[in-house]
Amino acid sequence: MAPAVEQYVVDFPTLGFLAADWIEAHCPVPTGFQRGQPFVQSDWQLWCTVNHYQVKRRARWVPERPILAPAFHNRRSQVIAPQKTGKGPWLAGVTLNEARGPALFAGWAHDGEAYECSDWQCDCGFVYEYREGEPKGMPWPTPHIQLFASSFEQVDNTYGPLKEMVRLGPLSDSIRVGEEFSRIGTDGKIEAVTSSALSRLGAPITFGGFDETGTWTESNKLKGVGRTARRGLAGIGGRSIETTNVYDPSMNSTAQETAESRAHDIFRFYRRPPEHLKFKSSADRRKILEFVYAGSPWVDLDAVEAEAVELMEKDPQEAERFYGNILVQGKGAWMPDDLWAATESMPEDA
């Protein structure tokens, strides 16, 4: 049931392969039995990376005034995936690439050129040899990064792995991590921003990481946080990434607005299971889990299924969203799924 490999064909210019190699060299696995080993992105993680860093074919390099966000095909990205697929560590690695790695377009490579960390005040020895015509990368000179979530526990899904990646690897020489704030060199910073620390909003930022945007609504004021942060990004040429579980369509969340937006410069990753499979069926449920967790070999499907089955006793819709990656309304929905669509198709005198 796993998605076909042909789905991941990269036929466009991208900084993503350079970014992924840089992350592998600088960001160790933060936890678990593989702790301390190089963070090698799985197939779906790499697919998201190469798409986020897709470069426009017509992008032109002007050394005196480098092109920032407009050099990329996607202004921002959204990743919708179930619990424990690896969204947090992946976003942590990308965030560190935005902090110290080749996150900006720096022209088109000629044969024999390479990205060398030694050119950017890093003595790790990393070298990436460009192919002819491949886009080149460069770091932000003064990165200002903010990671957003509803609570510190939530933001720690990304900031926690990020801190461990720094502590365990070569970035510890240039990034000083703290509980809610990290200093990049002498002029850059990474901030954890929650609903209790909104005074940090409004700054011009180079990168924003938005976690669990499926819970960001007008009532908890987090939709406003997202809009304010994106204005700060736009002002300085920065970009952002959202990560979330499947949103509840009855909540009208930030994640839903992003998913339904007509904008063509948003990369969206969402593996929706085949509709003929039903999560309540034990045979179908296993097929669904194999489909949505493909590319996340660290996930124990037996354990996930056990949790899902127990959750289904009290909240089957939440189990479908969190573990089955299925777009379904929660228990508080004011009408059943598909009822509104059905009424639209009724004759007027029905």
C-alpha positions in Angstrom: 0.0 0.0 0.0 3.0 2.4 0.1 3.0 5.2 -2.4 4.8 4.3 -5.7 8.5 5.3 -5.9 7.7 7.1 -9.2 5.8 9.7 -7.1 9.2 11.1 -6.0 10.6 12.2 -9.3 12.7 15.4 -9.0 12.7 17.0 -12.5 13.2 20.6 -11.3 16.2 22.6 -9.9 16.5 22.5 -6.2 18.8 23.3 -3.3 17.1 20.4 -1.5 19.8 17.8 -2.1 22.5 20.2 -0.9 20.4 21.0 2.2 19.7 17.4 2.9 23.4 16.5 2.7 24.3 19.5 4.9 21.7 18.4 7.5 23.1 14.9 7.4 26.6 16.2 8.1 25.6 18.7 10.8 22.5 17.3 12.5 22.8 14.0 14.4 19.7 11.9 15.3 18.5 13.5 18.5 17.0 10.6 20.4 16.5 6.9 20.4 18.7 3.9 19.5 20.2 5.9 16.6 21.0 8.9 18.8 24.2 10.6 17.6 24.2 9.1 14.2 23.8 11.3 11.0 20.2 12.3 10.4 19.5 10.8 7.0 16.1 11.9 5.7 13.6 9.2 4.7 11.9 9.3 1.3 9.0 11.5 2.2 11.2 13.8 4.3 13.6 14.3 1.4 10.7 14.9 -1.0 9.4 17.7 1.2 12.9 19.2 1.5 13.6 19.2 -2.3 10.2 20.8 -2.9 10.6 23.4 -0.2 13.9 24.4 -1.8 12.8 24.2 -5.4 14.4 27.1 -7.3 12.7 28.9 -10.2 14.4 28.1 -13.5 14.4 31.8 -14.4 16.0 32.9 -11.1 18.9 35.3 -11.7 21.8 35.8 -9.4 22.8 39.4 -8.5 25.7 39.3 -6.0 25.1 42.9 -4.8 21.4 42.1 -4.0 20.7 38.3 -3.6 17.2 37.1 -4.4 15.6 35.8 -1.3 12.1 34.2 -1.1 11.2 35.1 -4.8 14.0 32.8 -6.0 12.0 29.8 -4.8 9.0 28.2 -6.5 7.3 27.8 -3.1 6.9 30.7 -0.7 5.9 28.3 2.1 5.2 24.6 2.7 2.7 22.5 4.6 3.3 18.9 5.8 0.2 17.0 7.1 1.1 13.6 8.5 0.0 11.4 11.4 1.5 11.1 14.9 5.2 10.2 15.2 6.1 10.1 11.5 9.1 12.3 12.1 7.7 15.8 11.4 9.4 17.4 14.4 13.0 16.2 13.8 12.6 16.9 10.1 11.5 20.5 10.8 14.4 20.8 13.3 16.9 19.8 10.7 15.5 22.3 8.1 15.4 25.0 10.8 19.1 24.5 11.5 19.8 24.6 7.7 18.0 28.0 7.7 20.2 29.0 10.7 23.7 28.1 9.4 23.3 26.2 6.2 22.8 26.8 2.4 19.2 28.1 2.6 19.5 30.9 0.0 19.9 30.8 -3.7 23.4 31.9 -4.8 23.4 31.5 -8.6 23.9 28.6 -11.0 26.9 26.3 -10.7 29.6 25.6 -13.2 31.4 22.3 -13.4 34.0 22.0 -10.6 32.4 24.4 -8.2 31.5 23.2 -4.7 29.8 24.4 -1.4 32.5 24.3 1.3 31.6 25.0 4.9 35.1 26.5 5.4 33.9 29.4 3.3 31.2 30.2 5.9 33.1 30.1 9.2 32.5 26.4 9.8 35.4 24.0 10.3 33.5 20.7 10.0 35.1 19.9 6.7 31.8 19.5 4.8 32.1 19.8 1.0 29.3 19.4 -1.6 30.3 19.2 -5.2 27.8 20.8 -7.6 26.7 19.4 -10.8 26.8 21.7 -13.9 23.8 24.0 -13.9 22.7 23.1 -10.3 21.6 26.0 -8.1 24.2 27.0 -5.5 23.4 27.8 -1.9 24.6 30.3 0.7 23.6 30.9 4.4 21.6 33.9 5.7 24.1 36.5 7.0 21.9 37.4 10.1 19.2 34.7 10.5 16.3 35.5 12.8 14.1 32.4 13.2 11.0 31.8 15.2 9.3 28.5 16.0 5.6 28.8 16.9 3.2 26.6 18.7 0.3 26.9 21.2 2.4 25.9 24.2 6.0 25.3 25.2 5.3 21.6 25.3 4.1 21.8 21.7 6.9 23.9 20.4 9.3 21.5 22.0 8.3 18.9 19.4 10.6 20.9 17.1 12.8 22.9 19.4 13.6 19.8 21.6 15.2 17.8 18.7 16.9 21.0 17.5 18.7 21.5 20.8 19.9 17.9 20.8 21.1 18.1 17.2 23.2 21.2 18.1 24.6 19.7 21.3 25.5 16.4 19.7 27.1 17.8 16.5 29.5 20.4 15.0 26.9 23.2 15.3 27.7 23.5 19.0 30.7 25.6 18.0 28.4 28.3 16.5 25.0 28.0 18.1 24.4 28.4 21.9 21.2 26.8 22.9 18.9 27.8 25.7 15.5 26.6 26.9 13.5 29.1 24.9 16.2 31.0 22.9 19.3 30.1 21.0 22.0 32.4 19.8 23.4 31.9 16.2 27.0 33.2 16.1 26.9 36.8 17.4 24.0 38.3 15.5 21.4 35.5 14.7 18.9 33.9 16.9 16.2 31.1 17.2 13.2 31.9 19.4 10.5 29.6 20.7 7.2 31.6 20.5 4.1 30.4 22.3 0.7 31.9 23.1 2.2 33.1 26.4 5.1 34.9 24.6 3.3 36.9 21.9 5.4 40.0 22.7 8.0 38.5 20.3 5.6 38.8 17.4 6.0 41.3 14.6 9.7 41.1 14.1 11.1 40.7 10.6 12.1 37.0 10.6 14.0 34.9 8.0 12.3 31.6 8.7 9.2 30.5 10.6 8.3 27.0 11.8 4.6 26.6 12.6 3.6 23.4 14.5 0.2 21.8 14.8 -1.6 24.5 12.8 -4.6 22.3 12.8 -5.3 23.7 16.3 -4.8 27.3 15.3 -8.2 29.1 15.3 -9.6 32.6 15.7 -10.9 31.7 19.2 -7.4 30.9 20.6 -5.9 33.8 18.6 -3.3 31.6 17.0 -4.6 32.3 13.5 -3.7 35.9 14.1 -0.2 34.8 15.2 0.2 33.0 11.9 -0.8 36.0 9.8 1.4 38.3 11.8 4.4 36.0 11.5 3.9 35.7 7.7 3.9 39.5 7.4 7.2 39.5 9.2 8.5 36.9 6.8 7.3 38.8 3.7 9.0 42.0 4.8 12.4 40.4 4.8 12.1 37.8 2.1 11.8 34.8 4.5 9.8 31.6 4.2 7.9 29.2 6.4 6.9 25.6 7.0 3.7 24.3 8.7 3.6 20.8 10.2 0.4 19.3 11.6 -1.8 16.3 12.1 -4.9 16.3 9.9 -7.1 19.2 10.8 -10.7 19.0 12.0 -12.8 20.6 9.2 -15.3 22.0 11.7 -12.6 24.2 13.3 -11.7 26.4 10.4 -8.1 26.3 11.4 -4.9 27.8 9.9 -4.0 24.4 8.5 -7.4 24.2 6.7 -7.0 27.6 5.2 -3.5 26.7 3.9 -4.7 23.4 2.5 -7.7 25.0 0.8 -5.9 28.1 -0.4 -5.8 28.8 -4.2 -2.2 30.1 -4.0 0.1 28.3 -6.4 3.3 29.0 -4.4 2.5 26.7 -1.5 4.0 23.1 -1.4 1.6 20.7 0.3 2.3 17.2 1.4 -0.6 15.1 2.5 -1.0 11.3 2.0 -4.7 10.8 2.0 -5.6 7.1 2.4 -7.7 5.4 -0.4 -11.3 6.3 0.4 -12.6 2.7 0.0 -10.6 1.7 3.1 -12.4 2.1 6.4 -10.5 2.8 9.6 -13.1 0.9 11.7 -12.3 -2.3 9.8 -9.3 -4.1 11.4 -8.1 -5.4 8.0 -8.5 -2.0 6.3 -7.0 -0.1 9.3 -3.7 -2.0 8.9 -3.6 -1.1 5.2 -4.3 2.5 6.1 -1.5 2.6 8.7 1.0 1.0 6.2 0.1 3.6 3.7 0.3 6.7 5.8 3.4 5.6 7.8 5.4 4.5 4.7 8.9 6.0 4.9 8.8 6.1 8.7 10.4 2.8 9.6 11.0 3.9 13.3 7.2 3.6 13.9 5.9 0.4 15.4 2.6 -0.1 13.7 1.4 -2.6 16.3 1.8 0.0 19.0 0.2 2.7 16.9 -2.7 0.5 16.1 -3.2 -0.5 19.7 -3.4 3.2 20.7 -5.7 3.9 17.8 -8.1 1.1 18.8 -8.3 2.3 22.4 -8.9 5.9 21.3 -11.7 4.8 19.0 -13.7 3.7 22.0 -14.2 7.4 23.1 -13.3 9.5 20.0 -13.2 7.5 16.7 -12.9 10.7 14.6 -9.8 11.8 16.5 -8.2 8.3 16.1 -8.8 8.5 12.3 -7.2 12.0 12.1 -4.2 11.4 14.5 -3.3 7.9 13.3 -5.1 7.3 10.0 -4.4 10.7 8.5 -8.0 10.9 7.5 -9.8 14.2 7.0 -12.9 13.8 9.2 -14.9 16.1 11.4 -14.7 15.8 15.1 -17.4 14.9 17.6 -18.4 18.6 17.9 -19.2 19.0 14.2 -22.6 20.6 13.6 -23.5 18.4 10.8 -22.3 15.0 9.5 -19.6 14.7 6.8 -20.9 15.2 3.2 -24.4 16.3 4.4 -24.0 19.8 3.1 -22.7 18.6 -0.3 -25.7 16.2 -0.5 -28.2 19.0 0.1 -26.6 21.1 -2.7 -27.5 18.4 -5.2 -31.1 18.1 -4.1 -33.9 19.5 -6.4 -35.3 22.8 -5.2 -38.7 21.3 -4.4 -37.3 18.4 -2.4 
